[in-house]
Amino acid sequence: MAKELAIDTRALTKQYDRHIAVHEVDLQVEAGEVYGLIGPNGAGKTSLIRMLAAAEEPTTGEIYINGDRLLRDQSNPALKQRLGYLPDDYPLYEDLTVWDYLDYFGRLYNLRQVKRRQRLQEVLELVQLTHKRKSLIATLSRGMKQRLSLARTIIHEPILLLLDEPVSGLDPIARMQFRQIIKVLQEAGMTILISSHVLSDLAELCTSVGIMELGYLVESASLSALYQRLSRQQIFLATLGSLEDLQAQLKNYPLVEDWEVMPKTGHLRVHFSGGQEDCAQLLRSLIAAGIPLTEFHCAPEDLETIFLKLGHQQAS
């Protein structure tokens, strides 16, 4: 039985004067997924997310959220209340405390006092800011401010969370903390669409990804299917002996396509067209040939490599 679609867009288009920012996008995201949206600046990601958040009116096309038609008019206010949208430039009220800021938004969402207090405590615990509840927002670090923005976005328990570049400008530790929170929200059953330029984060978080170019959704697939179809096998090799001896042996194997010496480590990165059993056979053969290997590590190409490869395909 097919899963329910949390997002279903049909020929969704956004035009500004003569510029078409989003061009007839058919996007399907299953309920409970973390869906990553990738693309260069100007690809249409923000315009698409703003339409999904009902912050922008489509020029043409239709949007369905969990099966219900999303319109910017007053026809379905309950549906809009179930959306959580975090834009990449949302301002914080720096002269408020963390608690007062969240309490203000809880009131905007008409949460009653008892429920509101309970919900504020829950989201502060989730984003690890309970100890900062009485602090002025102006005193928070950038990572804390971004976690506070996420708390504000989920205070009303949305069914769909839309995040536009949420880790932009964050340091590695702040990004890791943000990823952990997203994983908890997914485990709780929330559907999350997230755009980011940090592809390593998306590769760790997402179940599926979409790639946008010049307003078109040029690729949309599960991460596993994308790796299977587009990611070449790589083998990282290191030896105590000479690289020349290792390279001479590699020439004997037709499944070895090419290789390069990694400049910082002196290791070899081999592109290999075989499967796991072929990798094991290559390892046995190199050892039998007397190559003193210190490293033999198989890994598929990463999401960034796939993205760049797809970009070249689109351009050619």
C-alpha positions in Angstrom: 0.0 0.0 0.0 1.4 3.4 -1.0 2.2 5.9 1.7 0.2 9.1 2.0 1.8 12.1 0.3 2.6 14.9 2.7 3.4 17.1 -0.3 2.0 16.8 -3.8 2.4 19.6 -6.3 1.1 19.6 -9.8 2.7 21.8 -12.5 3.6 24.3 -9.8 4.8 27.5 -11.4 5.9 30.9 -10.0 6.6 33.8 -12.4 7.9 37.3 -11.4 7.4 39.6 -14.4 9.3 37.8 -17.2 11.4 35.6 -14.9 10.1 32.1 -14.2 11.5 31.1 -10.8 9.7 27.7 -10.5 8.7 25.9 -13.7 5.9 23.3 -13.6 7.3 21.4 -10.7 5.6 18.1 -9.8 7.0 17.3 -6.3 5.9 14.3 -4.2 7.1 13.8 -0.7 5.8 10.9 1.4 4.6 11.4 4.9 7.4 11.0 7.5 10.2 11.7 5.1 13.1 14.1 5.5 13.4 15.5 1.9 16.4 17.5 1.0 16.2 20.2 -1.7 19.5 20.9 -3.4 20.5 23.5 -6.1 22.6 26.5 -6.7 21.5 30.0 -5.8 18.7 31.2 -8.1 17.5 27.6 -8.8 14.1 28.3 -7.3 14.3 26.5 -4.0 13.2 29.4 -1.8 10.3 30.3 -4.1 9.1 26.7 -4.0 9.3 26.5 -0.2 7.5 29.9 0.2 4.6 28.5 -2.0 4.5 25.3 0.1 4.3 27.5 3.2 1.4 29.6 1.8 3.7 32.7 2.0 3.7 33.0 -1.8 0.9 32.6 -4.3 1.6 30.2 -7.2 1.2 31.7 -10.6 -0.3 28.4 -11.8 -0.5 24.9 -10.5 -1.8 23.2 -7.4 -0.4 22.2 -3.9 -1.9 19.4 -1.8 -0.7 18.9 1.8 -1.7 15.5 3.2 -4.3 15.3 0.5 -5.9 18.7 1.2 -5.7 21.6 -1.3 -3.5 24.5 0.0 -4.8 27.9 -1.0 -3.7 31.3 0.3 -7.3 32.5 0.8 -9.4 31.7 4.0 -10.7 28.4 2.7 -8.6 26.1 4.9 -7.1 27.9 8.0 -6.8 24.7 9.9 -4.4 23.4 7.2 -2.2 26.5 7.4 -2.0 26.0 11.2 -0.4 22.6 10.6 2.6 24.1 8.6 5.9 25.1 10.2 8.1 27.4 8.1 11.6 28.6 9.0 12.9 31.1 6.3 16.6 31.7 6.1 16.4 35.3 7.3 13.7 35.3 10.0 14.4 38.1 12.5 14.5 37.5 16.2 13.3 40.0 18.8 16.6 40.5 20.6 15.2 42.5 23.6 12.9 39.6 24.7 13.8 36.7 26.8 13.8 33.2 25.3 10.6 32.3 27.3 8.7 35.5 26.4 9.6 35.1 22.7 8.2 31.6 22.6 5.2 32.5 24.7 4.4 35.3 22.3 4.3 32.9 19.4 2.3 30.4 21.4 -0.3 33.0 22.0 -0.4 33.8 18.2 -1.2 30.2 17.6 -4.0 30.4 20.2 -2.5 27.9 22.6 -4.3 28.0 25.9 -2.2 28.9 28.9 -1.9 25.4 30.5 -1.1 23.8 27.1 1.1 26.7 26.1 3.3 26.4 29.2 3.6 22.6 28.8 4.5 23.1 25.1 7.1 25.8 25.8 8.8 23.5 28.3 8.8 20.6 25.7 10.3 22.6 22.8 12.9 24.3 25.1 14.0 20.8 26.2 14.1 19.5 22.6 16.3 22.4 21.4 18.5 22.3 24.6 17.7 25.8 25.7 15.9 25.2 29.0 18.9 26.7 30.9 18.5 29.9 28.7 14.8 30.4 29.3 15.3 33.7 31.2 18.2 35.0 29.0 17.8 37.8 26.5 17.9 36.6 22.9 20.7 39.2 22.3 23.0 37.2 24.5 22.6 33.9 22.6 25.2 32.4 20.2 24.2 32.1 16.5 23.6 28.3 17.0 21.4 29.0 20.0 19.4 31.6 18.0 18.9 29.1 15.2 17.7 26.4 17.6 15.3 29.0 19.2 14.0 29.8 15.7 13.3 26.1 15.2 11.5 25.9 18.6 9.3 28.8 17.5 8.6 27.0 14.2 7.4 23.8 15.9 5.6 25.2 18.9 2.2 24.5 17.4 3.1 20.9 16.5 3.0 21.2 12.7 2.6 18.1 10.5 4.9 19.6 7.9 8.2 21.4 8.6 9.7 23.6 5.9 13.3 24.7 6.5 15.1 27.1 4.2 18.9 27.0 4.7 18.6 26.4 8.4 22.3 25.6 9.0 23.7 28.5 7.0 26.6 30.1 8.8 26.6 27.7 11.7 29.8 26.0 12.9 30.2 22.2 12.8 29.1 21.7 16.4 26.0 23.9 16.0 25.2 22.0 12.7 25.5 18.7 14.5 23.2 19.8 17.3 20.7 21.0 14.7 20.9 17.6 12.9 20.2 15.8 16.1 17.0 17.8 16.7 15.8 17.1 13.1 16.3 13.4 13.6 14.2 13.5 16.8 11.4 15.4 15.0 11.4 12.8 12.2 11.2 10.0 14.7 8.2 11.7 16.2 6.5 11.4 12.7 7.0 14.9 11.3 7.5 15.3 7.6 10.5 17.7 6.9 11.6 19.5 3.8 14.9 21.1 4.1 17.1 23.1 1.7 20.8 23.4 2.3 24.1 24.0 0.6 25.8 21.7 3.2 25.3 18.4 1.3 27.1 16.3 3.9 24.4 17.3 6.4 21.6 16.4 3.9 23.3 13.0 3.1 23.2 12.2 6.8 19.6 13.4 7.4 17.6 12.8 4.3 15.6 9.8 3.0 15.1 11.5 -0.4 16.5 14.4 -2.3 15.3 16.7 -5.1 17.7 18.7 -7.3 16.6 22.0 -8.8 18.2 23.8 -11.7 16.9 27.1 -13.2 13.4 26.6 -11.8 13.1 22.9 -12.9 13.0 19.9 -10.5 15.6 17.9 -12.6 15.8 15.0 -10.1 13.8 13.6 -7.3 14.5 10.2 -5.8 15.2 8.3 -2.6 18.8 8.8 -1.5 19.5 5.0 -1.8 18.2 5.0 -5.4 20.3 8.0 -6.3 23.4 6.4 -4.9 22.6 3.1 -6.7 22.1 4.8 -10.1 24.7 7.6 -10.1 27.4 6.8 -7.5 30.5 5.0 -8.7 32.3 2.7 -6.3 35.5 4.2 -4.9 38.3 2.3 -3.2 40.9 4.1 -1.1 44.3 2.3 -0.9 47.5 2.9 1.0 50.7 0.8 0.9 54.0 0.6 2.8 55.7 -0.2 -0.5 56.0 2.0 -3.6 52.9 3.5 -5.3 54.4 2.4 -8.6 54.2 -1.3 -7.7 50.6 -0.8 -6.5 49.6 1.0 -9.7 51.3 -1.6 -11.9 49.2 -4.3 -10.2 46.0 -2.3 -10.6 46.5 -2.2 -14.4 45.8 -5.9 -14.5 42.2 -5.5 -13.3 39.6 -4.6 -16.0 37.1 -3.4 -13.3 39.6 -0.7 -12.3 38.5 2.3 -14.4 41.1 4.9 -13.3 42.8 6.3 -10.2 44.3 9.4 -8.7 46.8 10.1 -6.0 45.3 12.0 -3.1 47.7 15.0 -2.6 47.5 15.3 1.2 47.8 11.7 2.2 49.6 10.1 -0.8 46.8 7.4 -0.9 45.2 6.2 -4.1 41.6 6.7 -4.9 40.4 4.1 -7.4 37.2 4.3 -9.4 35.9 0.7 -9.6 33.0 -0.6 -11.6 32.6 -3.9 -9.7 30.5 -4.8 -6.7 31.3 -5.9 -3.2 32.5 -9.4 -4.2 34.7 -7.9 -6.9 36.2 -5.6 -4.3 37.0 -8.6 -2.1 38.6 -10.4 -5.0 40.8 -7.3 -5.8 41.9 -7.2 -2.2 42.8 -10.9 -2.2 44.7 -10.5 -5.5 46.8 -7.5 -4.3 47.8 -9.3 -1.1 48.7 -12.4 -3.1 50.9 -10.2 -5.3 52.8 -9.1 -2.2 51.6 -5.5 -2.0 51.9 -4.4 1.7 48.5 -2.7 2.0 47.8 -0.6 5.1 44.4 0.6 3.9 41.7 -0.8 1.6 38.4 1.0 2.0 35.4 0.8 -0.3 32.9 3.7 -0.4 30.4 5.1 -2.9 30.8 8.6 -4.2 29.2 11.2 -1.9 26.2 13.3 -2.5 28.3 16.4 -3.5 30.0 14.4 -6.3 26.6 13.1 -7.5 25.2 16.7 -7.5 28.2 18.1 -9.5 27.9 15.2 -11.9 24.2 15.8 -12.5 25.0 19.5 -13.0 27.5 18.7 -15.7 24.9 16.4 -17.4 22.3 19.2 -17.4 24.8 21.6 -18.9 25.9 19.3 -21.7 
